[in-house]
Amino acid sequence: MGLKPYFYSMNALKEHFLLKPDSTFLNFGSFGATPRPVLEKWQSLQREFEEEPIQFMTVRGPQLLAASRAALAGFLGCDASDVVYVTNPSYAVSIITHSLHLRPGDEVLTTDLEYGACDRAWDHMCQLTGAKLVRVKVPFPYTDHTELVHAMEQHITPMTKLVFMSHITSATALIFPAKEICDLAKKHGILSFIDGAHVPAHIPLDLKTLGADIYTGACHKWMMGPKGTSFLYLAKPLQKIIAPLVVSWGFDPQNPDASDFVMRHEVQGTRDITGFITIPTCIDFMQQHQWTTVSAQCKELVHANAARFSALCQTPMTAAADGRYTGQMYSMQIRCKEPMQLQRHLYEQHHIEIPVMQLGDRVFIRYSINAFNSATDLDKLYTALETIINKGIYIHA
Ligand SMILES: Cc1ncc(COP(=O)(O)O)c(C=O)c1O
């Protein structure tokens, strides 16, 4: 009964988004969606930039960027000098893979459910250096954090240099025990790197309490920032060791006005920083619209529907959908040999935007719920999948 008022306010929030009304948008998880006030702020900053390019590049831009970084740090629970803006989490991962100076025989510990782009970055660096990427098989269906922590610990050897793990996985949409993994890494004297691409504004995050050595997250997903806004956090002892991918004027700066770490990573030659500067507007938007409540409501909707979708697809539930392991996304396994065609079919024939993802030899379909969605969207998905299953095309139940 307590649900209704939130649903009404969620419907009212729809008007803030530019998403086309004739399409059912269940793929917020991939690139988010930016609300009008943030988009307008971004566009006004771009205009300002064009009106006075030199002033914006040299004076006003850096000032606004510093203020934005401070607001982001407040949101993430870290010091403003411990975090820098980067374009995307892939970029942050490559910064780290290039700075670690892995040697033959070194090991990087990760899981078999990592995001493909990040997995490729680690694989590439391990191949270049002769290091080994150890992918721990995550117990599936996922029923218990301790099982995963135990499995990870069993694979730590004297050669393990770093553990890399998603905080929320991509294809399977699982919340992983990031804090326990950071504690485990500390106990064994290895570095922890948590990929929190999906985390900020999705589940609670406090970087100081978490204790990760390295953390990256996207601002263009659940924080609703413009595409290409993300961050890299480094614990203080690492800030001198980790070099940026692009060396520019921020190295040995002539007029340092921020920490070495910030200067090195954020002063990168000519580029458009206006997206990064909109982040305080994203935070304001979320505060104005009680985003914690909105997010809780979305999670209820996600969880209330999970079991019926897994039943429809006749596959085990990916995880118990009760908030311990899943947030605003649920991903169900399907028996499908043509994931890309199914995704196209759902969009073209049913006007549903939803990702169908191959992960090793398994295929998952993942729905995301945000402020503009309603129970009707999931009903449409259910009916579409039911039709597809009944026709015996793409999904074989
Ligand atoms: C878990 C995870 N890590 C990293 C990324 C990388 O994001 P990007 O492609 O923006 O670098 C994603 C993107 O969806 C992701 O889901």
The ligand as an SDF file (V2000), in Angstrom:
LIG
                    3D

 16 16  0  0  0  0  0  0  0  0999 V2000
   30.8760   -3.4330  -14.8700 C   0  0  0  0  0  0  0  0  0  0  0  0
   31.2980   -2.4530  -15.9140 C   0  0  0  0  0  0  0  0  0  0  0  0
   32.5570   -2.0200  -15.9120 N   0  0  0  0  0  0  0  0  0  0  0  0
   33.0110   -1.1390  -16.8060 C   0  0  0  0  0  0  0  0  0  0  0  0
   32.1860   -0.6300  -17.7770 C   0  0  0  0  0  0  0  0  0  0  0  0
   32.8230    0.2590  -18.7670 C   0  0  0  0  0  0  0  0  0  0  0  0
   32.1820    1.3680  -19.1170 O   0  0  0  0  0  0  0  0  0  0  0  0
   32.6980    2.1610  -20.3900 P   0  0  0  0  0  0  0  0  0  0  0  0
   32.3510    1.3500  -21.5950 O   0  0  0  0  0  0  0  0  0  0  0  0
   31.9250    3.4300  -20.3080 O   0  0  0  0  0  0  0  0  0  0  0  0
   34.1550    2.3330  -20.2380 O   0  0  0  0  0  0  0  0  0  0  0  0
   30.8450   -1.0430  -17.8360 C   0  0  0  0  0  0  0  0  0  0  0  0
   29.9270   -0.5240  -18.8580 C   0  0  0  0  0  0  0  0  0  0  0  0
   28.7750   -0.8260  -18.9470 O   0  0  0  0  0  0  0  0  0  0  0  0
   30.4000   -1.9970  -16.8850 C   0  0  0  0  0  0  0  0  0  0  0  0
   29.1410   -2.4490  -16.8900 O   0  0  0  0  0  0  0  0  0  0  0  0
  1  2  1  0
  2  3  1  0
  2 15  2  0
  3  4  2  0
  4  5  1  0
  5  6  1  0
  5 12  2  0
  6  7  1  0
  7  8  1  0
  8  9  2  0
  8 10  1  0
  8 11  1  0
 12 13  1  0
 12 15  1  0
 13 14  2  0
 15 16  1  0
M  END
$$$$
